[in-house]
Amino acid sequence: MRSKGLLVIAAIFAITLGTARPALADNNADGSIGAVQAGTIGVDPSAGASQAGASVSGTVPISVGGSGNNTASNSVGAVQVGGGNSSSNSTGGVQVSAVNSSPSASAGANGTTAGASAPVTVGGGGSNTASGSTGAVQVGGGNSSAGSGGAVQVGSASATPTAGAGMAGSAASASFPVGINGGGNNATGSTGVAQIGGGNNSTSSTLAGQSGAITVGSSAAGTTPAGTQTASNPVSVGGAGNNSATGSTGTAQIAGGNTATGSAGTVQSGPVTATPSATSGGTAGTASTPTGGAGAVGAAGGTPTAAAAGQPSTSTTQAAPVPVNEQSLPNTPLGASKTPAGFPAGQLPFTGLALLLFVVLGVALLATGLGIRTRARA
């Protein structure tokens, strides 16, 4: 009875082995010499510590992706990391699929915190192809340099390093994002080609340097009880479109939309734009300077002016001086407006003497003159 039970178990085990499919091989280096191949990689080392109210931590996650198999058949000195790399019949080829890394660190103690991170991404989807090439280096995906010599290709890349700190209601931060955009580099049949980003084409070219559109956007911000201040300086070079240097010699192209087919010694660049800015804003309760003159009430938290408190207001705004000969109004009789404003009634202009005194003196002189005249006639 016992032997029959063992026989049944053995039969089930045999059936299981017979129906199981063999694992698919990711790497193929048939007929090659000195080939190093590794599939997708993912690591996430981290560390941390805490003592006496203080803590610190750090992590460095890294992944190398890509889909598909690595092929380096009949090659010499091939290195392939990730998936989707092909360098058959090549010599000295290095291929790395899309790479992602996000190192970060943080610390805190007694209400104070600080942190920093630097995520980096190189490449995206697509495969690297360097079949029949010599000395080809490809990082990221979507690169092709079949039949080339000395080609260096890097897919789209981006990095966003940031740092920040905070304490007692105040905080500060800064970032410096950098990106090189595009997708797909092609250097088939070329010699001495360097391509960064994507959308670069230098088929059958010699000594060509190409870069996709570049963006740089440094920024900083600070927050305190007094307000918030920000500053940024985004800069971009080029835009959409591809770089093409087919059949050219000694060509340098930056950003997209450049064409130098069949040319020699050409340097091309896309448009460059920069939009720096800075802002500063107060918080609620911060007084602001009135712009409407005396009597205007300031912003929230400001001190009311004299007029608002029921006191006479004094304006510090002075009108432009007007010449004396222009002070009379149009269609006004001559002399009707000659007396400057601001003099009390009953005084002579510019002297301040009483007007009544001069009237009495004039009457006395007139009477004296009449008396002398009467005596002379007599």
C-alpha positions as CSV (number, residue, x, y, z in Angstrom):
1,M,0.0,0.0,0.0
2,R,2.8,2.3,0.9
3,S,4.6,1.6,-2.4
4,K,1.5,2.5,-4.4
5,G,1.4,5.9,-2.6
6,L,5.0,6.6,-3.5
7,L,4.4,5.6,-7.1
8,V,1.5,8.1,-7.4
9,I,3.7,10.9,-6.0
10,A,6.4,10.1,-8.5
11,A,4.0,10.0,-11.4
12,I,2.6,13.5,-10.4
13,F,6.1,14.9,-10.2
14,A,7.1,13.5,-13.6
15,I,4.0,15.0,-15.2
16,T,4.7,18.4,-13.7
17,L,8.3,18.4,-15.1
18,G,7.1,17.2,-18.4
19,T,4.5,20.1,-18.8
20,A,6.7,22.9,-17.4
21,R,8.0,25.4,-20.1
22,P,11.7,26.2,-20.1
23,A,12.5,29.8,-19.0
24,L,13.1,32.2,-21.9
25,A,16.7,33.3,-22.2
26,D,17.2,37.2,-22.1
27,N,20.8,37.2,-23.3
28,N,22.3,35.8,-26.5
29,A,26.0,35.9,-27.2
30,D,26.5,33.0,-29.6
31,G,29.9,33.0,-31.3
32,S,31.1,36.0,-29.3
33,I,34.3,36.7,-27.4
34,G,34.4,38.7,-24.2
35,A,30.7,39.4,-23.9
36,V,29.1,40.7,-20.7
37,Q,25.3,40.7,-20.6
38,A,22.9,41.6,-17.8
39,G,19.1,41.8,-17.8
40,T,17.0,44.5,-16.1
41,I,18.4,45.7,-12.8
42,G,16.7,47.2,-9.8
43,V,18.3,48.1,-6.5
44,D,17.1,50.2,-3.6
45,P,19.8,50.6,-0.9
46,S,18.8,52.7,2.0
47,A,20.1,53.7,5.4
48,G,18.8,55.6,8.5
49,A,19.5,56.4,12.0
50,S,17.8,58.2,15.0
51,Q,19.2,59.2,18.3
52,A,18.4,61.8,20.9
53,G,15.7,63.5,18.9
54,A,17.8,63.7,15.7
55,S,17.3,61.5,12.6
56,V,18.9,61.1,9.3
57,S,18.1,58.8,6.3
58,G,19.2,58.2,2.8
59,T,18.2,56.1,-0.2
60,V,19.7,55.5,-3.6
61,P,17.2,53.6,-5.8
62,I,18.6,52.7,-9.2
63,S,16.9,50.8,-12.1
64,V,18.0,49.8,-15.6
65,G,15.0,48.9,-17.6
66,G,14.4,47.9,-21.2
67,S,12.3,45.2,-22.7
68,G,13.3,42.4,-25.0
69,N,16.5,40.3,-25.3
70,N,20.2,41.3,-25.5
71,T,21.9,40.0,-28.6
72,A,25.6,40.2,-29.3
73,S,26.1,37.2,-31.6
74,N,29.6,37.0,-33.3
75,S,30.8,40.0,-31.4
76,V,34.1,40.9,-29.6
77,G,34.1,42.8,-26.4
78,A,30.4,43.5,-26.0
79,V,28.8,44.9,-22.8
80,Q,25.0,45.0,-22.6
81,V,22.9,46.0,-19.5
82,G,19.2,46.0,-19.4
83,G,17.1,44.7,-22.3
84,G,16.5,45.3,-26.0
85,N,20.2,45.7,-27.0
86,S,21.6,44.3,-30.2
87,S,25.2,44.5,-31.3
88,S,25.7,41.4,-33.5
89,N,29.0,41.3,-35.5
90,S,30.3,44.2,-33.6
91,T,33.6,45.1,-31.8
92,G,33.9,47.0,-28.5
93,G,30.2,47.8,-28.1
94,V,28.7,49.1,-24.8
95,Q,24.9,49.3,-24.6
96,V,22.8,50.3,-21.5
97,S,19.0,50.6,-21.6
98,A,17.0,53.3,-19.9
99,V,18.4,54.3,-16.5
100,N,16.5,55.8,-13.6
101,S,18.1,56.9,-10.3
102,S,16.5,58.9,-7.5
103,P,19.0,59.4,-4.6
104,S,17.7,61.4,-1.7
105,A,18.7,62.3,1.9
106,S,17.0,64.0,4.8
107,A,17.8,65.0,8.3
108,G,15.9,66.6,11.2
109,A,16.6,67.7,14.8
110,N,14.9,70.1,17.3
111,G,12.3,71.3,14.8
112,T,14.7,71.8,12.0
113,T,14.5,69.8,8.8
114,A,16.6,69.5,5.7
115,G,16.5,67.3,2.6
116,A,17.9,66.9,-0.9
117,S,17.1,64.7,-3.9
118,A,18.6,64.3,-7.4
119,P,16.4,62.2,-9.6
120,V,18.0,61.3,-12.9
121,T,16.5,59.7,-16.0
122,V,18.3,58.7,-19.2
123,G,16.4,57.3,-22.1
124,G,13.0,55.9,-22.5
125,G,11.5,53.2,-24.6
126,G,13.0,51.6,-27.7
127,S,16.1,49.4,-28.4
128,N,19.7,50.1,-28.9
129,T,21.2,48.7,-32.2
130,A,24.9,48.7,-33.1
131,S,25.2,45.7,-35.4
132,G,28.3,45.7,-37.5
133,S,29.8,48.6,-35.6
134,T,33.2,49.3,-33.9
135,G,33.5,51.3,-30.7
136,A,29.9,52.1,-30.2
137,V,28.5,53.4,-26.9
138,Q,24.8,53.7,-26.4
139,V,22.9,54.8,-23.2
140,G,19.2,54.9,-23.0
141,G,16.9,53.5,-25.7
142,G,16.1,54.2,-29.3
143,N,19.7,54.5,-30.5
144,S,20.9,53.1,-33.8
145,S,24.5,53.1,-35.1
146,A,24.6,50.0,-37.4
147,G,27.8,49.8,-39.5
148,S,29.4,52.8,-37.6
149,G,32.8,53.5,-36.0
150,G,33.3,55.5,-32.8
151,A,29.6,56.4,-32.2
152,V,28.5,57.7,-28.8
153,Q,24.7,58.0,-28.3
154,V,22.7,59.0,-25.3
155,G,18.9,59.1,-25.2
156,S,16.8,61.8,-23.7
157,A,18.1,62.8,-20.3
158,S,16.6,64.7,-17.4
159,A,17.8,65.6,-13.9
160,T,16.0,67.6,-11.2
161,P,18.2,68.1,-8.2
162,T,16.4,69.9,-5.3
163,A,17.3,70.9,-1.8
164,G,15.3,72.4,1.0
165,A,15.3,73.3,4.7
166,G,12.9,74.6,7.3
167,M,12.9,75.8,10.8
168,A,10.7,78.0,13.1
169,G,8.1,78.9,10.5
170,S,10.7,79.7,7.8
171,A,11.6,77.6,4.8
172,A,14.0,77.7,1.9
173,S,14.2,75.6,-1.3
174,A,16.1,75.5,-4.5
175,S,16.0,73.4,-7.6
176,F,18.0,73.1,-10.9
177,P,16.1,71.0,-13.4
178,V,17.9,70.1,-16.6
179,G,16.5,68.3,-19.6
180,I,17.6,67.2,-23.0
181,N,14.6,66.2,-25.0
182,G,13.8,64.1,-28.1
183,G,13.6,60.5,-29.1
184,G,15.7,58.3,-31.4
185,N,19.3,58.8,-32.5
186,N,20.5,57.5,-35.8
187,A,24.2,57.4,-36.8
188,T,24.1,54.5,-39.3
189,G,27.3,54.3,-41.4
190,S,28.9,57.2,-39.6
191,T,32.4,57.8,-38.0
192,G,33.1,59.9,-35.0
193,V,29.6,60.9,-34.0
194,A,28.3,62.1,-30.7
195,Q,24.5,62.4,-30.2
196,I,22.7,63.5,-27.0
197,G,19.0,63.6,-26.5
198,G,16.8,62.4,-29.3
199,G,15.8,63.2,-32.9
200,N,19.3,63.3,-34.2
201,N,20.2,61.9,-37.6
202,S,23.8,61.8,-39.0
203,T,23.7,58.9,-41.4
204,S,26.9,58.4,-43.4
205,S,28.5,61.4,-41.7
206,T,32.0,62.1,-40.2
207,L,32.7,64.0,-37.0
208,A,29.2,65.1,-36.1
209,G,28.0,66.4,-32.8
210,Q,24.2,66.7,-32.2
211,S,22.1,67.6,-29.2
212,G,18.3,67.7,-28.8
213,A,16.4,70.6,-27.3
214,I,17.8,71.8,-23.9
215,T,15.9,73.3,-21.0
216,V,17.4,74.6,-17.8
217,G,15.2,76.1,-15.1
218,S,16.9,77.2,-11.9
219,S,14.6,78.4,-9.2
220,A,14.7,79.4,-5.5
221,A,12.1,80.3,-2.9
222,G,12.1,81.4,0.7
223,T,9.2,81.8,3.2
224,T,9.5,83.8,6.4
225,P,6.9,85.4,8.7
226,A,7.5,88.6,6.7
227,G,6.5,87.1,3.4
228,T,7.5,84.9,0.5
229,Q,10.2,85.5,-2.1
230,T,10.7,83.6,-5.3
231,A,13.1,83.8,-8.2
232,S,13.5,81.7,-11.3
233,N,15.6,81.8,-14.5
234,P,14.3,79.3,-17.1
235,V,16.4,79.0,-20.2
236,S,15.6,76.9,-23.3
237,V,17.5,76.2,-26.5
238,G,15.6,75.0,-29.5
239,G,12.2,73.3,-29.7
240,A,10.5,70.6,-31.6
241,G,12.0,69.0,-34.7
242,N,15.0,66.8,-35.6
243,N,18.6,67.5,-36.3
244,S,19.8,66.1,-39.7
245,A,23.5,66.0,-40.9
246,T,23.3,63.2,-43.4
247,G,26.4,62.9,-45.5
248,S,28.1,65.8,-43.8
249,T,31.6,66.4,-42.3
250,G,32.4,68.4,-39.2
251,T,28.9,69.4,-38.2
252,A,27.7,70.7,-34.8
253,Q,23.9,71.0,-34.2
254,I,22.2,72.1,-30.9
255,A,18.5,71.8,-30.4
256,G,16.0,70.6,-33.0
257,G,15.0,71.6,-36.5
258,N,18.6,71.9,-37.9
259,T,19.5,70.5,-41.4
260,A,23.0,70.3,-42.8
261,T,22.8,67.5,-45.5
262,G,26.0,67.1,-47.5
263,S,27.7,70.0,-45.7
264,A,31.2,70.6,-44.3
265,G,32.1,72.6,-41.2
266,T,28.6,73.6,-40.2
267,V,27.4,74.9,-36.8
268,Q,23.7,75.2,-36.2
269,S,21.6,76.2,-33.1
270,G,17.9,76.5,-32.4
271,P,16.4,79.7,-30.9
272,V,17.4,80.6,-27.3
273,T,14.9,82.0,-24.9
274,A,15.2,83.1,-21.2
275,T,12.5,84.4,-18.9
276,P,13.9,85.3,-15.5
277,S,11.5,86.5,-12.9
278,A,11.3,87.4,-9.2
279,T,8.4,88.0,-6.9
280,S,8.1,89.2,-3.3
281,G,4.8,89.1,-1.4
282,G,3.8,90.1,2.1
283,T,1.6,88.2,4.4
284,A,-1.6,89.3,6.0
285,G,-1.1,92.1,8.5
286,T,1.8,93.7,6.6
287,A,1.3,97.5,6.0
288,S,1.6,98.8,2.5
289,T,2.4,102.3,1.3
290,P,-0.8,104.1,0.2
291,T,-0.7,105.5,-3.3
292,G,-3.7,107.8,-3.2
293,G,-2.1,110.6,-1.2
294,A,-3.1,111.8,2.3
295,G,-6.4,110.6,3.6
296,A,-6.2,107.1,2.0
297,V,-6.4,104.1,4.4
298,G,-3.5,101.6,4.1
299,A,-3.8,97.8,3.5
300,A,-4.8,95.4,6.2
301,G,-2.7,95.9,9.3
302,G,-1.6,99.4,8.2
303,T,-1.9,102.5,10.4
304,P,-4.9,104.8,9.4
305,T,-3.9,108.2,8.1
306,A,-4.9,111.5,9.8
307,A,-8.0,112.0,7.7
308,A,-9.3,108.6,8.7
309,A,-8.8,109.4,12.4
310,G,-10.7,112.7,12.0
311,Q,-7.7,114.9,12.0
312,P,-6.9,117.5,9.3
313,S,-4.9,116.0,6.6
314,T,-1.8,117.7,5.1
315,S,-0.9,116.8,1.6
316,T,2.8,116.6,0.8
317,T,2.0,116.8,-2.9
318,Q,3.0,120.2,-4.4
319,A,1.7,121.5,-7.7
320,A,4.2,122.7,-10.3
321,P,4.9,126.5,-10.0
322,V,3.0,128.7,-12.4
323,P,4.6,132.0,-13.7
324,V,3.0,135.2,-12.5
325,N,2.1,136.3,-16.0
326,E,0.2,133.1,-16.5
327,Q,-1.9,133.2,-13.3
328,S,-4.8,135.1,-14.7
329,L,-7.7,133.1,-16.1
330,P,-8.8,133.5,-19.7
331,N,-11.5,136.1,-20.4
332,T,-10.8,137.7,-17.0
333,P,-10.4,141.5,-16.7
334,L,-6.8,142.7,-16.3
335,G,-5.8,142.8,-12.7
336,A,-8.8,140.8,-11.4
337,S,-6.6,137.8,-10.5
338,K,-3.3,139.5,-9.9
339,T,-3.4,138.9,-6.2
340,P,-1.7,135.7,-5.3
341,A,-3.7,133.2,-3.4
342,G,-3.0,132.7,0.3
343,F,-2.7,136.5,1.3
344,P,-5.2,137.6,4.0
345,A,-7.9,140.2,3.1
346,G,-7.0,143.9,3.8
347,Q,-3.3,143.6,3.1
348,L,-1.2,144.7,0.2
349,P,0.3,141.8,-1.9
350,F,3.9,140.8,-1.2
351,T,4.3,143.4,1.7
352,G,1.8,142.3,4.4
353,L,1.1,146.1,5.2
354,A,-2.5,147.1,6.3
355,L,-4.5,148.5,3.4
356,L,-6.5,150.9,5.6
357,L,-3.3,152.8,6.6
358,F,-2.6,153.6,2.9
359,V,-6.2,154.7,2.4
360,V,-6.0,157.2,5.3
361,L,-2.6,158.5,4.1
362,G,-3.9,159.0,0.6
363,V,-7.0,160.9,1.8
364,A,-4.8,163.1,4.0
365,L,-2.4,163.9,1.1
366,L,-5.4,164.7,-1.2
367,A,-6.9,167.1,1.4
368,T,-3.5,168.8,1.8
369,G,-3.1,169.3,-1.9
370,L,-6.6,170.8,-2.3
371,G,-5.9,173.3,0.5
372,I,-2.6,174.4,-1.0
373,R,-4.3,174.9,-4.4
374,T,-7.1,177.0,-2.9
375,R,-4.6,179.3,-1.2
376,A,-2.6,179.7,-4.4
377,R,-5.6,180.9,-6.2
378,A,-6.5,183.4,-3.5
